[in-house]
């Protein structure tokens, strides 16, 4: 396995070859039929589970883009606005580590933004106030 097996969520053997890193990370999914917003829910060296409103069919090709990464993939399954992707080429462990670190940083920034907005609202400086 490698450098940081503690980063991953273990899944039962027999279904997946690689452990998954749980995430909540915005992404873009591009297919031959269109493109749209997506959210990566978990990521491994060999694939990902992605939430999207795009209509996808198992066996179709796509490009998954997040942060500074993009990978070609095949849709393994699709149901209930989610899909499982198998990457054409495995990600590096370094890519997984950078993605995890960037996701944690993005969550901290979003939490700070929410706290600031809540503080502004309480102090009468929120959207729609007279002082805007």
Backbone as CSV, one residue per row, in Angstrom:
resi,resn,N_x,N_y,N_z,CA_x,CA_y,CA_z,C_x,C_y,C_z
1,UNK,0.844,-1.169,0.000,0.000,0.000,0.000,0.880,1.220,0.000
2,UNK,1.472,1.683,1.061,2.334,2.822,0.905,2.327,3.762,2.077
3,UNK,2.610,4.991,1.744,2.976,6.028,2.686,1.995,6.292,3.803
4,UNK,0.733,6.285,3.564,-0.187,6.766,4.588,-1.497,5.996,4.565
5,UNK,-1.457,4.745,4.920,-2.681,3.946,4.873,-3.728,4.465,5.854
6,UNK,-3.325,5.240,6.853,-4.285,5.799,7.812,-5.168,6.880,7.196
7,UNK,-4.859,7.342,5.996,-5.679,8.362,5.342,-6.944,7.778,4.741
8,UNK,-6.988,6.500,4.600,-8.036,5.857,3.828,-9.084,5.204,4.697
9,UNK,-10.240,5.003,4.081,-11.322,4.225,4.671,-11.227,2.823,4.077
10,UNK,-11.069,1.832,4.894,-10.994,0.454,4.406,-12.366,-0.045,3.996
11,UNK,-12.432,-0.738,2.906,-13.679,-1.337,2.441,-13.491,-2.839,2.390
12,UNK,-14.581,-3.593,2.417,-14.455,-5.042,2.373,-13.697,-5.494,1.121
13,UNK,-12.889,-6.520,1.290,-12.150,-7.037,0.143,-13.104,-7.707,-0.821
14,UNK,-12.685,-7.781,-2.076,-13.508,-8.420,-3.086,-14.260,-7.430,-3.947
15,UNK,-14.453,-6.197,-3.476,-15.187,-5.199,-4.258,-14.254,-4.185,-4.887
16,UNK,-13.295,-3.698,-4.149,-12.394,-2.665,-4.643,-10.960,-3.079,-4.362
17,UNK,-10.093,-2.694,-5.280,-8.694,-3.037,-5.099,-7.926,-2.068,-4.231
18,UNK,-8.361,-0.810,-4.178,-7.633,0.220,-3.442,-8.509,0.843,-2.374
19,UNK,-7.928,1.163,-1.217,-8.677,1.875,-0.182,-9.087,3.255,-0.673
20,UNK,-10.130,3.799,-0.079,-10.699,5.074,-0.517,-10.423,6.185,0.493
21,UNK,-10.126,7.372,-0.038,-9.986,8.574,0.761,-11.330,9.299,0.698
22,UNK,-11.974,9.499,1.839,-13.273,10.176,1.865,-13.062,11.678,1.727
23,UNK,-13.844,12.287,0.849,-13.706,13.710,0.556,-15.061,14.357,0.369
24,UNK,-15.071,15.658,0.355,-16.184,16.457,-0.136,-15.512,17.555,-0.939
25,UNK,-15.341,17.303,-2.237,-14.508,18.170,-3.049,-15.193,18.513,-4.366
26,UNK,-15.348,19.803,-4.663,-15.971,20.171,-5.931,-15.102,19.741,-7.109
27,UNK,-15.767,19.383,-8.191,-15.060,18.922,-9.389,-15.912,19.241,-10.612
28,UNK,-15.371,18.936,-11.770,-16.100,19.074,-13.022,-16.001,17.749,-13.754
29,UNK,-17.108,17.320,-14.311,-17.166,16.074,-15.072,-17.508,16.425,-16.513
30,UNK,-16.700,15.937,-17.443,-16.876,16.253,-18.854,-17.068,14.949,-19.615
31,UNK,-18.142,14.889,-20.405,-18.430,13.713,-21.220,-18.604,14.154,-22.672
32,UNK,-18.804,13.205,-23.556,-19.061,13.540,-24.945,-20.399,14.262,-25.104
33,UNK,-21.310,14.052,-24.156,-22.641,14.648,-24.228,-22.764,15.976,-23.502
34,UNK,-21.739,16.377,-22.756,-21.817,17.632,-22.028,-20.871,17.663,-20.845
35,UNK,-21.025,18.689,-20.056,-20.204,18.811,-18.861,-21.020,19.454,-17.764
36,UNK,-20.573,19.244,-16.530,-21.307,19.815,-15.420,-20.561,19.682,-14.117
37,UNK,-21.127,20.312,-13.117,-20.550,20.280,-11.777,-20.660,18.876,-11.195
38,UNK,-19.706,18.571,-10.353,-19.683,17.279,-9.667,-19.055,17.479,-8.295
39,UNK,-19.193,16.469,-7.470,-18.550,16.483,-6.163,-17.915,15.123,-5.937
40,UNK,-16.618,15.113,-5.691,-15.925,13.857,-5.402,-16.224,13.484,-3.960
41,UNK,-16.761,12.274,-3.770,-17.107,11.798,-2.428,-16.046,10.870,-1.859
42,UNK,-15.383,10.130,-2.738,-14.220,9.379,-2.302,-13.296,9.188,-3.487
43,UNK,-12.031,8.960,-3.175,-10.995,8.922,-4.193,-9.972,7.873,-3.819
44,UNK,-9.513,7.126,-4.806,-8.450,6.158,-4.583,-7.447,6.274,-5.723
45,UNK,-6.435,5.451,-5.681,-5.454,5.435,-6.763,-6.102,5.069,-8.090
46,UNK,-7.151,4.247,-8.053,-7.709,3.690,-9.288,-9.095,4.212,-9.676
47,UNK,-9.737,5.027,-8.820,-11.073,5.473,-9.170,-11.667,6.424,-8.153
48,UNK,-12.951,6.730,-8.347,-13.627,7.678,-7.475,-15.126,7.424,-7.493
49,UNK,-15.789,7.856,-6.419,-17.245,7.949,-6.417,-17.572,9.432,-6.490
50,UNK,-18.450,9.777,-7.438,-18.732,11.172,-7.738,-20.240,11.401,-7.740
51,UNK,-20.668,12.500,-7.139,-22.064,12.926,-7.207,-22.184,13.955,-8.325
52,UNK,-23.190,13.797,-9.183,-23.406,14.724,-10.291,-24.840,14.599,-10.789
53,UNK,-25.333,15.650,-11.408,-26.663,15.601,-12.015,-26.598,15.221,-13.488
54,UNK,-25.400,15.003,-14.018,-25.274,14.577,-15.404,-25.826,13.166,-15.566
55,UNK,-26.458,12.913,-16.686,-26.931,11.563,-16.999,-25.758,10.775,-17.571
56,UNK,-25.343,9.732,-16.863,-24.186,8.936,-17.276,-24.597,7.493,-17.502
57,UNK,-23.907,6.850,-18.422,-24.167,5.439,-18.709,-22.920,4.618,-18.429
58,UNK,-23.081,3.478,-17.774,-21.934,2.605,-17.562,-21.236,2.292,-18.884
59,UNK,-19.912,2.352,-18.844,-19.110,2.094,-20.034,-18.716,3.340,-20.789
60,UNK,-19.351,4.474,-20.484,-19.011,5.706,-21.198,-17.729,6.323,-20.642
61,UNK,-17.044,7.075,-21.489,-15.799,7.750,-21.116,-16.100,9.142,-20.583
62,UNK,-15.221,9.634,-19.722,-15.364,10.986,-19.201,-14.009,11.510,-18.752
63,UNK,-13.990,12.789,-18.454,-12.828,13.449,-17.875,-13.273,14.030,-16.548
64,UNK,-12.546,13.725,-15.477,-12.830,14.272,-14.156,-11.749,15.296,-13.841
65,UNK,-12.186,16.511,-13.500,-11.247,17.605,-13.231,-11.514,18.138,-11.827
66,UNK,-10.460,18.248,-11.009,-10.568,18.847,-9.684,-9.231,19.508,-9.351
67,UNK,-9.307,20.596,-8.582,-8.120,21.356,-8.193,-7.209,21.520,-9.401
68,UNK,-5.999,21.000,-9.338,-5.084,21.106,-10.475,-4.910,19.766,-11.186
69,UNK,-5.881,18.881,-11.030,-5.793,17.531,-11.597,-6.874,17.297,-12.635
70,UNK,-6.594,16.424,-13.588,-7.625,15.904,-14.473,-7.221,14.508,-14.903
71,UNK,-8.228,13.623,-14.936,-7.977,12.231,-15.301,-9.098,11.725,-16.208
72,UNK,-8.726,10.860,-17.124,-9.704,10.173,-17.957,-10.204,8.964,-17.197
73,UNK,-11.496,8.661,-17.372,-12.093,7.557,-16.628,-13.219,6.923,-17.436
74,UNK,-13.608,5.740,-16.989,-14.752,5.014,-17.526,-15.794,4.931,-16.406
75,UNK,-17.044,5.165,-16.750,-18.131,5.049,-15.776,-18.392,3.559,-15.536
76,UNK,-18.180,3.112,-14.314,-18.409,1.713,-13.947,-19.885,1.476,-13.621
77,UNK,-20.488,2.401,-12.874,-21.902,2.319,-12.514,-22.438,3.746,-12.356
78,UNK,-23.740,3.892,-12.490,-24.383,5.200,-12.308,-25.808,4.979,-11.816
79,UNK,-26.150,5.619,-10.680,-27.511,5.567,-10.150,-27.665,6.630,-9.057
80,UNK,-28.891,7.134,-8.932,-29.231,8.102,-7.880,-28.274,9.297,-7.842
81,UNK,-27.980,9.875,-9.007,-27.093,11.043,-9.112,-25.681,10.802,-8.588
82,UNK,-25.241,9.562,-8.638,-23.870,9.213,-8.258,-23.325,8.237,-9.294
83,UNK,-22.003,8.207,-9.385,-21.389,7.247,-10.292,-20.052,6.791,-9.732
84,UNK,-19.656,5.613,-10.158,-18.345,5.084,-9.840,-17.480,5.172,-11.084
85,UNK,-16.296,5.737,-10.936,-15.381,5.900,-12.053,-14.140,5.044,-11.859
86,UNK,-13.657,4.478,-12.951,-12.381,3.762,-12.961,-11.427,4.583,-13.819
87,UNK,-10.312,5.002,-13.241,-9.364,5.834,-13.964,-8.592,5.024,-14.999
88,UNK,-8.305,5.669,-16.147,-7.493,5.024,-17.178,-6.089,4.725,-16.663
89,UNK,-5.530,5.658,-15.889,-4.208,5.477,-15.274,-4.323,5.781,-13.793
90,UNK,-3.649,4.993,-12.969,-3.697,5.203,-11.523,-3.118,6.559,-11.146
91,UNK,-3.711,7.151,-10.107,-3.148,8.365,-9.525,-1.907,8.004,-8.725
92,UNK,-1.061,8.972,-8.491,0.083,8.748,-7.608,-0.354,8.976,-6.160
93,UNK,0.378,8.393,-5.224,0.083,8.634,-3.815,0.283,10.110,-3.474
94,UNK,1.238,10.760,-4.136,1.468,12.183,-3.931,0.229,12.997,-4.315
95,UNK,-0.424,12.619,-5.409,-1.649,13.312,-5.836,-2.743,13.155,-4.786
96,UNK,-2.886,11.953,-4.231,-3.888,11.744,-3.174,-3.585,12.598,-1.949
97,UNK,-2.326,12.646,-1.549,-1.939,13.429,-0.376,-2.180,14.916,-0.614
98,UNK,-1.803,15.434,-1.784,-2.031,16.844,-2.101,-3.522,17.159,-2.145
99,UNK,-4.297,16.254,-2.716,-5.750,16.463,-2.782,-6.338,16.514,-1.381
100,UNK,-5.932,15.597,-0.531,-6.432,15.592,0.851,-6.074,16.886,1.570
101,UNK,-4.832,17.329,1.416,-4.394,18.554,2.086,-5.132,19.778,1.546
102,UNK,-5.350,19.843,0.256,-6.050,20.976,-0.335,-7.523,20.962,0.054
103,UNK,-8.111,19.783,0.178,-9.505,19.694,0.598,-9.653,20.194,2.027
104,UNK,-8.721,19.820,2.905,-8.770,20.279,4.289,-8.630,21.798,4.361
105,UNK,-7.747,22.359,3.558,-7.567,23.801,3.523,-8.833,24.490,3.012
106,UNK,-9.431,23.952,1.964,-10.658,24.534,1.403,-11.790,24.504,2.428
107,UNK,-11.885,23.433,3.224,-12.923,23.349,4.252,-12.707,24.393,5.339
108,UNK,-11.433,24.636,5.723,-11.143,25.666,6.730,-11.535,27.054,6.218
109,UNK,-11.206,27.352,4.972,-11.552,28.645,4.382,-13.068,28.821,4.337
110,UNK,-13.788,27.772,3.936,-15.256,27.845,3.878,-15.848,28.052,5.273
111,UNK,-15.316,27.381,6.280,-15.804,27.549,7.651,-15.560,28.977,8.138
112,UNK,-14.398,29.534,7.833,-14.111,30.919,8.209,-15.072,31.881,7.510
113,UNK,-15.374,31.623,6.222,-16.298,32.462,5.475,-17.690,32.422,6.113
114,UNK,-18.132,31.227,6.504,-19.447,31.098,7.139,-19.506,31.828,8.466
115,UNK,-18.449,31.711,9.265,-18.412,32.404,10.549,-18.435,33.917,10.349
116,UNK,-17.694,34.396,9.378,-17.662,35.829,9.084,-19.044,36.310,8.641
117,UNK,-19.701,35.539,7.770,-21.047,35.909,7.302,-22.038,35.931,8.456
118,UNK,-21.953,34.946,9.345,-22.849,34.900,10.498,-22.605,36.093,11.420
119,UNK,-21.348,36.431,11.643,-21.010,37.579,12.486,-21.544,38.876,11.858
120,UNK,-21.374,39.012,10.534,-21.888,40.199,9.841,-23.411,40.283,9.951
121,UNK,-24.075,39.143,9.821,-25.542,39.122,9.914,-25.992,39.581,11.298
122,UNK,-25.355,39.035,12.336,-25.718,39.388,13.709,-25.465,40.870,13.965
123,UNK,-24.415,41.406,13.361,-24.073,42.818,13.556,-24.784,43.755,12.582
124,UNK,-25.741,43.213,11.789,-26.512,44.043,10.883,-25.803,44.409,9.592
125,UNK,-24.738,43.693,9.270,-24.003,43.994,8.047,-24.200,42.929,6.982
126,UNK,-25.202,42.068,7.173,-25.442,40.986,6.214,-26.117,41.487,4.960
127,UNK,-26.295,40.609,4.017,-26.960,40.954,2.758,-28.371,41.447,3.033
128,UNK,-28.741,42.492,2.329,-30.078,43.018,2.478,-30.216,44.025,3.610
129,UNK,-29.140,44.291,4.341,-29.254,45.265,5.419,-29.130,46.679,4.853
130,UNK,-29.544,47.647,5.623,-29.504,49.040,5.197,-28.083,49.506,4.967
131,UNK,-27.126,48.964,5.707,-25.746,49.410,5.595,-25.035,48.864,4.373
132,UNK,-25.669,47.960,3.609,-25.020,47.389,2.417,-24.861,48.408,1.321
